[in-house]
């Protein structure tokens, strides 16, 4: 394990999507940085446990702008981590359909309204799902999250086992004290996921646990993923001969290494029993839990801290980390350049 440098232009706390994408974007701008990750590998928590759905139409305009830009970069600059499957969003409320159609138009995103029959042609298993309409987004896809993290880290300076213990603000930057030594940095980026703000004494983010399952069930390998944005929220996608699904549970808790809970499976089976009875009876091949972090107002916390010129935020990605991360990296890298 190599020694840490005594000085660096930018120290990035956290080796998930936000931190690694920031390092990638800084490298493309010719800026030297180091990613400080306390775990023995990158993406051990939220970033390494998501479903990899490359969904561009999000719940508001600000996030949608980032996910559309992120998907464009994934397709062009990070294509080895992207599979162009397309995606389908379904709704049980016509008002929600109208809102998403309007958002797609504002952002110039190709999205076509389809009926229930067209949806079930791709996913006949969801025979009881309440659908007033669907939105087909042909430019959506599926992201290989491990491949994406590896692409971000390729050529980056990454220090594993370097958990940050404290930060001491100084004249032209800050001293970052880690488990492996100290570094003087001009700028510090807090990209520590659900733990963002803890090291600087800022209010915590809200951390929510979600369960994901891979079921022994058949799906077309090229089927677009489906995300139902209704009263029984759920998503499904093909996954190496099975079907990956989540009932989109959200249990508020403390930042942690999220573990599965029996209630997660019970909830998943109950939701599928209402909407896809055959899947509700399927055997589970794999299951795990992830943790999504949000700011109180559900906006991503990106950019310079107004009180501490040496601090830049890359936090609160709210479950959109995989798709938005290339664009998040760009936004944060530009904020770093402005802060130097």
Secondary structure, DSSP 8 states (H G I E B T S, - for coil): -----SEEEEEEE--SHHHHHHHHHHHHTT--EEEEESSSSTT-SGGGSS--EE----SSHHHHHHHHHHHHHHHHTSGGGEE---EEEEES-HHHHHHHHHHHHHTT---EEE-HHHHHHH-TT-TT---SEEEEETT-EEE-HHHHHHHHHTT--EEET--EEEEEEETTEEEEEETTEEEEEEEEEE--GGGTTTTTT----EEEEEEEEEES----TT--EEEE-SSS-EEEEEETTEEEEE----EEE-SS-----HHHHHHHHHHHHHH-HHHHT--EEEEEEEEEEE-TTS--EEEE-SS-TTEEEEE--TT-HHHHHHHHHHHHHHHHHHH-
